[in-house]
Amino acid sequence: MSDSPSSFSFPHRTPVFTAVVVILCFAAFGWLARRIYVPQASTVEPVAGVLTPVERKTLLAEQRTKEQAAATTYGWVDQSKGVVRLPIDRAIELTVRDLAKK
């Protein structure tokens, strides 16, 4: 038997081709997995009625200012019925005084 290149029945390019195909398959799978599972950054279009965090913070600050003013000042709730709004501290004093009389 001679060891001439024409006597080999196994082609030498097959392992290289197979390795390249396997590597390409792994690369394609990795690309597909990344495409599916990694969230994509995108711009969010404003939706009517939905506030941004800055707008919500401003609105909350305004609401807290109004509540603080209502809790610490006198005012009419319904003047025709004679209902007034008292500061919380004064309302506590009056309640304690009324309960102490009982």
C-alpha positions as CSV (number, residue, x, y, z in Angstrom):
1,M,0.0,0.0,0.0
2,S,1.2,3.4,-0.8
3,D,0.5,6.5,1.1
4,S,-0.1,8.7,-1.9
5,P,-2.7,11.5,-1.6
6,S,-4.9,9.8,-4.2
7,S,-5.3,6.7,-2.0
8,F,-7.0,8.6,0.9
9,S,-10.7,8.3,0.9
10,F,-11.3,10.8,3.7
11,P,-11.5,14.4,2.4
12,H,-9.4,16.9,4.3
13,R,-11.8,19.8,4.0
14,T,-14.7,18.2,5.8
15,P,-13.6,18.8,9.4
16,V,-12.9,22.5,8.7
17,F,-16.2,23.0,6.9
18,T,-18.1,21.3,9.8
19,A,-16.3,23.4,12.4
20,V,-17.2,26.6,10.4
21,V,-20.8,25.5,10.2
22,V,-21.0,24.7,13.9
23,I,-19.4,28.1,14.8
24,L,-21.9,29.9,12.5
25,C,-24.8,28.0,14.1
26,F,-23.6,29.0,17.6
27,A,-23.2,32.6,16.5
28,A,-26.7,32.7,14.9
29,F,-28.2,31.2,18.1
30,G,-26.4,33.8,20.2
31,W,-27.5,36.6,18.0
32,L,-31.1,35.4,18.1
33,A,-31.1,34.9,21.9
34,R,-29.7,38.4,22.4
35,R,-32.2,39.9,20.1
36,I,-35.1,38.2,21.9
37,Y,-34.0,38.5,25.6
38,V,-32.1,41.8,25.8
39,P,-34.5,44.8,26.1
40,Q,-34.0,47.4,23.5
41,A,-33.8,51.0,24.4
42,S,-36.5,53.0,22.6
43,T,-38.0,56.4,22.9
44,V,-41.4,56.6,24.6
45,E,-43.9,58.8,22.9
46,P,-46.0,61.0,25.3
47,V,-49.4,59.6,25.9
48,A,-52.3,62.0,26.6
49,G,-53.1,62.1,30.3
50,V,-49.9,60.5,31.4
51,L,-47.5,62.7,33.4
52,T,-43.8,62.6,33.3
53,P,-41.9,62.1,36.6
54,V,-41.0,65.8,36.8
55,E,-44.7,66.8,36.2
56,R,-45.8,64.3,38.9
57,K,-43.3,65.7,41.4
58,T,-44.4,69.3,40.7
59,L,-48.1,68.3,41.0
60,L,-47.4,66.5,44.3
61,A,-45.5,69.5,45.7
62,E,-48.4,71.8,44.8
63,Q,-50.9,69.4,46.4
64,R,-48.9,69.2,49.6
65,T,-48.6,73.0,49.8
66,K,-52.4,73.3,49.5
67,E,-52.9,70.6,52.1
68,Q,-50.5,72.3,54.5
69,A,-52.2,75.6,54.0
70,A,-55.6,74.0,54.7
71,A,-54.3,72.3,57.8
72,T,-52.8,75.4,59.3
73,T,-55.3,78.3,58.5
74,Y,-58.8,79.3,59.2
75,G,-61.4,79.4,56.4
76,W,-65.0,78.9,55.5
77,V,-66.0,75.4,54.3
78,D,-69.7,76.5,53.9
79,Q,-70.5,80.0,55.0
80,S,-74.3,79.6,54.5
81,K,-74.3,76.7,56.9
82,G,-71.8,78.2,59.3
83,V,-69.1,75.5,58.8
84,V,-65.6,76.7,59.3
85,R,-62.1,75.1,58.8
86,L,-59.8,75.3,61.9
87,P,-56.1,74.8,62.1
88,I,-55.4,71.3,63.4
89,D,-53.7,72.5,66.6
90,R,-56.7,74.7,67.5
91,A,-59.1,71.9,66.8
92,I,-57.2,69.6,69.1
93,E,-57.2,72.3,71.9
94,L,-61.0,72.7,71.6
95,T,-61.6,69.0,71.5
96,V,-59.4,68.5,74.6
97,R,-61.2,71.3,76.4
98,D,-64.6,69.9,75.5
99,L,-63.7,66.4,76.7
100,A,-62.2,67.7,79.9
101,K,-65.6,69.3,80.8
102,K,-67.4,66.0,80.5
